[in-house]
Amino acid sequence: MKAFVKSILPVSLGAALLLSACGDNDDSAGGEDGEGSEYDEHTVEDGKFIFALSGEYRPFSYINENGELAGFDVDIGMAIAEELGLEGEPYQIAFNSIILGLQDERYDAIIGSMGITEERQETVDFSDPYYYSGAQLYVRPDSDINGIDDVDENTEVAVAEGTTYHSMIQDYTTNTPTYDSDVVALQALSQGRHDAVITDRLVGLINIEDQGLDIQMVGELIDTERIAVAVRQNEDDLLEGINQALENIRESGKYEEINSQYFDENIGEE
């Protein structure tokens, strides 16, 4: 099967800042120089757009060789910040606490590969999707599991805590050890622990390639996810600005530029 993802070269946060430094883009949604941004009243800190992610979801967010947050989500967040006329600042937090941190106003948005679900929509509002992917089952090469239909109560399937995969697998088995990171779950599977892991298809593929994990994907996609930016409920102006920013970076070609650093195909298309 054709590899869907690219081998990742570390992308420093400094490079992302250069890419998205607040400037004099006439199409930016922000205010004029010295006048601040019209979105300041909706953000935790004036002049900044602070967005949360786990930093443990390579290639979407990870710590690079310079000890800085990098990845597709980081670059998308910085590009959105530029369009809002704000300084982008990624904020690392465990995924299972990420919505609580948003509600506690520790940051302005979640740009951490969060899928839209009905349950999450009860507590946060979502932007338009900024990429599409899906849940995939991974096993070791000597496994007898050929797809999700082979999973039953005797199958131990590891997942990252707080993800949609954790609730999804309950329809098949409740034997579900959890990890703080999908990547650590995949590493544990490769090391001989557990029978399978469910994670994002792209995350599994890139980590097999980059880390040489002795695992493989089996079966079809279990479902398709729409990944979006999450904000606190009733922040309608900020949400509208984010949606406009996403539209702008697609039209300008910046989205394609960021996408091509990490993937061989456009993950922004359903």
Protein Blocks (a to p, Z undefined) as FASTA:
>chain_A
ZZfbdcdddddfklmmmmmgccfbfkbcbdcehkapfklmmpfbghiacdddehlacfkb
ccdfkopaedjklmmmmmmmmmnopacddddddfklmmmmmmnopafbdcehpacdfklm
mmbccdddfbdcdddddddfkbcbfbjklpcfklccdddehiaklmmmmmmoccdcddfb
fklmmmmmmnopajbdcddfklmmmmmmmnopacddedjdfbdcdddddddehilmlmmm
mmmmmmmmmmnommmmmmmmmmcbdfkbZZ
